Amino acid sequence: MSTKTTGLNHERHERGARRVFFSEPSFWVLTALVVVMAVLALTVKDKFYLHVLIMMMFYASASSAWNIIGGFGGQLSLGHAAFFGIGAYTSSLLFINTGISPWIGMIIGALTSVGIAAIIGYPSFRLRGPFFTLVTIAFAEVLRIVVVSTPEITKGSVGVSVPFRPSPTNFIFRETSEYALVALALMTTMIGIGLWIERSRIGYYLASLREDEDAAQALGVNTGRYKLVALLVSAFFTSVMGTFYAQYIFYIEPFGIFSLDFGVLLAMMSIIGGLGTVWGPIVGAFFVTPLGEFLRANLGGQFQGLHLVIYGTVLILMVILLPNGVVPSIAARLKRRPVKAEAVGVATEEAR
């Protein structure tokens, strides 16, 4: 077959793939989600509700980034706060000390996270068991200690306050709705990346090693390489979310930024929504975030600790009732319905 013919076939295949994607439910769900979120971002005037909306999209993006390695790759990371903190501190310190735009600092922080992820991921993925999980937790804790111990550079435990200098080039906006639109763009990007991974060769390799790593290796999949690729992509976008958080909140401190709670929260959102699915982290974040925010706002002051009890109880019930996650459970029920209907039709025909 000639090169020209091969090229034409490849081009036709790509056009066909694009046509299939635009006709799939995921494309229309994404389009509807973007439209709804954009309308809410531009019409909601209440500061609290707008903040909840932004945090929903923020956690949806961060959890989607975690899901690349934790869900698609099946490698549990509870120390993603390390990459989150690198992004937040790198962009903030560069902006404060040198005047470099946080947009540029965001890329520098993300690339730094990628380099560090490669350093800790390469040896970890050569071993089996919980080593990768332990390494990520330890690395986040080490970074927290380093930041606290170097106050002359990082302001130590006091934290860093980002100066309010409104300008699009400074990643600082006067209107909260503008942050909502940026959060929407980040969430849309993460969903798009998730859809691409799910349909790509890398996605199939990650799914195979997640289900049975020995079988994947026997079939010729370089499991170590693809786990590392998934970690690098995950670290990059988690770091980007750190920059967004710093520019939105205007304050970061090591005990909150590098906390184990952050990594656990990202994992929990993906688990509740559905591990290894594109929409799982989105559904999980859209459920967990407003639940926590509204319980804290309504019960956090009058009844100390009650909001945490209710919050934890609801999450436990979710895991018990839907152990596979919301999205896989709904998908399984939808698949069973046509089968039942077809079976009833066949039984009726036989009875006749």
Buried (B, 14 or more C-beta within 10 A) or exposed (E): EEEEEEEEEEEEEEEEEEEEEEEEEBEEBBEEBBEEBBEBBEEBEEEEBBBBBBBBBBBBBBBBBBBBBBBBBBBBBBBBBBBBBBBBBBBBBBBBEEEBBBBBBBBBBBBBBBEBBEEBBBEBBEEEEEEBBEBBBEBBBEBBEEBBEEEEEBBBEEBBBBEEEEEEEBBBBEEBBBBBBBBBBBBBBBBEBBBEBBBEEBBBBBBBBBEEBEEBBEEEBEBBEBBBBBBBBBBBBBBBBBBBBBBBEEEBBBEBBBBBEBBBBBBBBBBBBBBBBBBBBBBBBBBBBBBBBBBEEEBBEEEEEEBBEBBEEBBEEBEEEBEBBBBBBBBEEEEEEEEEEEEEEEEEEEEE
